[in-house]
Amino acid sequence: MKLLIKQARIVDPSSPFNGQITDIFIENGIITRISKNISSKADKEIKIEGLHVSPGWVDVFANFADPGYEFKETLETGAAAAAAGGFTDVFVIPNTKPVIHDKAGVEYIKQKSLPVNIHPIGAVTKNTEGKELAEMYDMKANGAVAFSDGLNGVQSAGLLVKALQYIKAFNGVLIQLPDDKSINPHGLMNEGIVSTQLGLPGKPAMAEELIVARDIKLARYAESKLHFTGVSTKKSLEYIKRGKEGGISVSCSVTPYHLFFSDDDLTGYDTNLKVNPPLRTKEERDTVRKAVIDGTVDCIATHHLPNEYDSKVVEFEYAKFGMIGLETCFAVLNTVLPDTKPERLVELLSVNPRKLFGLETISVKEGSKASLTLFDPVKSWEVTEKDIRSKSKNSPFIGKQLTGKSIGIINKEQFILS
């Protein structure tokens, strides 16, 4: 397979061609030539106005619900959603049925041959119940990329420190969703003025911040690697920044929806906005945006959580938490951070997650593997249900006008158009 990309701007801080508009020739999955004008014959020529090319994007926290909940999403539909959003690599959380807590679960995901690289995250505890450590060494040996109890943040400090010490032996990374479940477990949204006005039970920001503060101390004690995902408050970000400055191996990711929405948007009781950690105040949201720009935030996690119609089209109280986010991730980031250079967005979406989790480094240069994302940062579009490739349609972005769009991916010798 020979592919020729015509007149694309390369966005890759590690590439000698960064910022240049060039042609890229790909042969059998390898970039063989980058030059101003290539006239070699190719099986397929890609020529799109405003085209930008970067190393393939990575999502570090998504639920493909397979095995066990295929009515929400399958590995195939999840991969299609990822490709449409410009992702060549996705980390899938272990909250499936059965839970991905042993090597058989990891192998089930690894054996699927899909156009997107799907990396299983192994559970920290058996059945993600937070009681007994899972077989992390076996899972790592069979291809688990990191360890997490996914949507069930590990509650026990004693168990978490054991897990951190255990994974240190093979330089593993533990991903924690910061949520102290003992603090108002019935909270439906952020505790504040809006929750009082709407008459909905609130969950205080403290439920997130306590876990962040505690776990940074545990990571320091264990001298191990810890990654927080879904960070949404100013205090949490301060703790993480201080931890980094103190030499602790701590990193964090935020979701696109915490950058876009605030708890004010819940006045219409849109169940697609019922998420955990919940949407915070406008002030908190703006602080998180600043942290993305200044480098406190290491990468972006879509928290793609598909839920079928019956789990969302119900009273707010009974709706399941979560929204899908793969197809709209880049557009949301690009829309809420309009003055951010494309290079910074590529760092967040590709360079940093690859570095943090030990994935193969991809660069847009001759001799490198062609695992690429194609996008247009200035294209304006309205999200419609037709743009959603996921099996579930629980997106609050449908009907929203966004700027910036993924055009497609090149991965495993295939070109997939969004």
N, C-alpha and C positions, 0 to 999 in steps of 0.2 A: 504493500500500500504506500503510494507516494502522495503526500499532501503539500500543497503550496499555499501559504498564507501571504496575501498581497497587501503591502502598505499598511502595516499594523504598528501602532506605537507600543514599544516594549516597556512594561512597568515591572521592574524587578531590581531592587536595590543592589543585588549581588551580581547583576549582569553587566558586562562591559558595554552592552548596547542600551542600557537603561535610558529612557527618554527619547530614543531615536525611532524614527519611522522607517521600517525596513521590510524586506520580504523574508519569509522563513520557510525553508524547505525541510520537510520531514520524510524520512525513509525508514520503513519498518520500525516505527515507534521511536526513532532517534532523530534529533535535530542535526542535520548534516551540513546545512549552510544557512548563514544569515548575511544578507547583503542588500544593498540599495535596490538592485534590480535583478531578479533571477528569472531567466526565461526557460528553465528546464521544464520538460514535459511532466505533468503530474496526473494521477488518477482523478484527483479532485482539487479544484482551485477555490480558495475562500477569499472573496473580495467584498468587504462590507465597509461602507462609509463610517468613519469614526471608530474603527476597530482598535481595541487595546488588548494586549496579550500579557498574561502574568503566569507565574508558576501556579499549578492547580491549588484551589482553595481547600481548606480543611475545616470541617465542623467537629468540635470536640465533645458534643453532648446532644444526641438525638435518639428518639425512640422509634424503632421500626416494628415493634410489637410482634415480631415473628421470632420464635414459635409461640403459639398459644392464643394470640389476639389478632389473627389475620383479617378479621372483619374491620379492624382499625387501619392496618397497614401491613404490607408484606415487604420482604427484602427487595422484591422486584419493583413495587410501586414506590418504595422509599428511595431506591436508587434512581428511579425516573425523576422524582421530585428533586433529589440532590443534583442531578445533571442539569435540570432546568434552572436551578439556582446557581450554577457555576461551580459546584463542588465536585472535586475528583476523589476526595477522601472524606469518609464520615465515621466517627466513633459512635457505636450503638451501645446504649445502656443495657444493663442485664435484667431489667424488670419485665421479663417475659415469663412464659409458662411452658415448660419448666424454666426456672431462673438460670441464667448463665453463671453457674458457680462451680463448674468442673470442666475438664478438658473436652468432654463430649459436646457440651454446649458451645464451647469456643470453636470446635471443629465443624459443627453444623453451619456456623456463619462463614467460616473460612473456606469451606468447600464450594460455596456458591460462586459461580462465575458470572460476574455482572460488570457492566461498563464502568462502575464506580468502585473504588477500593473501600470495602466495608471492614472496619477494624472493631472487633468485639472488646468491650470493657468488661473485665471479669468482676464478679461480685466480691466484696470484701468479706461478707459473712454468708453463711449458708442460708439460702432462700431470702437473702437481704433482710433477715429478721433481726439482725443486730445482737445475736446471742453467741454464735460460735464462728470462728474464722473458717473461711472456705479454702479450697486447695489452690492457693494463689501461685505457688511455684509451678505446679502442673499446667495451670492456665497460661502462665507466661511462656513456658516452654513450647506451648502449642499455638501461640500467636496472639494472646491478649495484649492489648496496647497499653492499658492502664487498669486501675482497680477503683471501683466505686460501688456503693449500694444504690446508685442512681437517684431515684426520687425519694428514697428513704435514707436521709443523711444519718450517718452512724451517731447514735446518741450517747453510747457509753465511752467515757474518756479512757478507761482502762483497756477496753477492746481496741480503740482506735490507736493508742500508743503501741500496742502489741503489733497491730497491722503495719504501722509505719516502720517499726523495727524489722519486721519480717521482710518487707519489700525492699528494704535497704540493701539486703544481700545481693539482689540482682538489679539494683539501680532503678527500681520501679517508681511509678508516680501514683499517688492516691488522689482521687477527685472527690471533693466533698460538696454537697449541696447544703449550705449553712441554714439549718432550721431546727431550733430547739422545740421539739413537738410537745413538751410539757407546758409551754407557755401558750395559753389559750388555744388548745388544739382545734377548737370549733371556729376559729377566725376565718372569715371568708374574703377579707380584703385588708388593706393597710389600716391600722388603727389611727384615726385622726378625725378632723372636722367632717370630711366627706362621709366616712363610715357612720358617724353620729347622725348626720343629716339623712342618710339613706336608711337608717335603722338596721344596718347589717353589723354582725359581730366582727370586731377588728382584731388583727394580729399585729402586735407592736413590732417596731423595727428591732427592738431588743432581742427578739427570738433569733434573728439572724446574727446580730452583733456578738451575742454571748458565745455562739459556736465559733465564730471567726477568731475572737480573742483567745478562747480556750485552745483551739486547734493549732494556732500559731505557736503557742507555748509547747504543745505536745510535739510539734514538728521540730522545734528547737531542741527539745530534750532527746528526741530520737535521732536527730541529725539526718532527717529523711525528707523526701520531696512531697510537697502537698500543693494541690491546686484547688482553689475555690471557684465554683461556677454559679452564675445567677446572682452575683454580688449586686446589691441595689441601694446601699445606703452610704452616706458620707463617712460615718464612723467606721464601718467595715473597711472602706477604702483607706482610711487613715491608719488603721491597724495593719493592713497589708503593706502599705508603703513603709511604715516603721519597721515591720518585720524584714522586708527586703534590705532596708538600710542597715539592719542589724546582722545581715549575713545569713538569714534563714532562707532555706530553699522553698520559698512560697511564691505562688503565682496566681493569677485570677483571670476569669473571663466574665463578660457581661452579655446579656441577651439584647438583640435589636429592639425588642418591645419595651424593655425598661428605658431605652433611650428615646423612644417615640411617644409612648403614652404616659399619663400620670393618673392618680386615683380620681381626678376630676372627670376623666373619660368614662367612669363607671356609672354616671348619673342615669344613663339609659339602661342600666342592668344588662349590658351585653355579656352573655356568658362566655364568649370567646376571650374576654378580658379577665376571666377568673384564672389567675396563675399563682404559682408558688415558687420563690418568694413573690409576694403581691406587688402590684404597681404602687409606687410611692408618690409622694407629693411632687409638685413641679420643681421645688427647690432641690430636693434629692435627685430628681431626674437630671437637672442641669449640672449638678455636681458630678454625676456619673459621666455625662457627656465630656466635661472638662478632663476627667481622669482618663478617658479614652484618648483624648488629644495629647495630654502631657506624658503619656507612657506608663502611668500607674497600672492601667489595664493591659494585660499581655495579649489577649486574643478574644475572639468573639465566639460565643456558643449559641446556636439557634434555639436550643431547647425545643426542638421540633417534637411536639407531643400530639399525635393524631387522636382525635376522638370522634366516634361515629355520631350521626345525627341525634340518636336517642339520648346520648350522654350530654348533649349541649342544648338541645331545644326543649328545655325544662325550666322550672323556677330556678333562680340564681342559686338558692341554697342547695339544690340537689345536683347541680351541674358538676361534671368532673373538671379538675384543674387542667390547664394547658391549652396551647394553641400550636398550629403548625407554623413553620417559619423558614423552611429551606428555600422556597422559590422567591421569597421577598427579602431575604437577609441583606444582600448587597444594596438593593435599591433603598431600603430603610436607612442603612448606615449612611449612604451617599446623600440621602435627602436631609437627614437631621444634622449631618456634619458637612455642610456645603463647601466650607473653606478648607477642608482637609485634603492634602495632596493624595492622589491615587496611590503613591508609594507607601504612605502610612496605612491606608486601608489594606494594601497587599501584605504589609508586615503583619497586621492583625489577623488576616484571613489565611495566610499561607506560611510566611517565613517563621513567625514566632511559634505557632502550634507545632510545626515540624521540629523545631529546635527543642521545645519543652518536652515533647513526648518521644524524641529519638526516632522520628520518621526519616526516610531517605530525603536528603536535600535535593531540591529541584531548582534548576536555574535555566533561564532562557539564554542559552549559549550553545555554540557548536559542540557536538559530542554528548550533550546532556539528553536524558530521557525526555520524551515529549509527553509530559503530564501537565497540560496547560488549560487555563481558563481564558475564554474570550468574552470581552464585555465592552459596553459603551457607557461611559460615565455621564453623558449629557442627555441621553434619550429620556424623554418624558413619556410616561404611560399610566394608564389606569388599570389597576388590578381587577381582573374579572375571574369568575369561576373557571373559565376555560384555561387560564394561566396556571391553574393548580393541578399538578400531576399526582399529588398525593391521593391516596384512596379516601381520606377524610378531608372535609372542606372547612374545618373549624379555624378560619382565619379572619381576624378583625380588619385586615387590610383590604379585603374585597370592597371595591368602590372607591378606594383611596388613590389619589394621584401621587405618583412617586417619580423621582429622577434617578436615572442610572439603571441599566438592565444587563443581566447576563445574556450573552449571545449563545453560549454553549461551551462544551469542553472537548478537549482532545485527550484521550486516555486509553491505554491498552490497544493502541493502533486503531482507535475508532474516533470519528468525529460525530458528536451528538449535538444537534441544534436544540436550543431552548424552545 
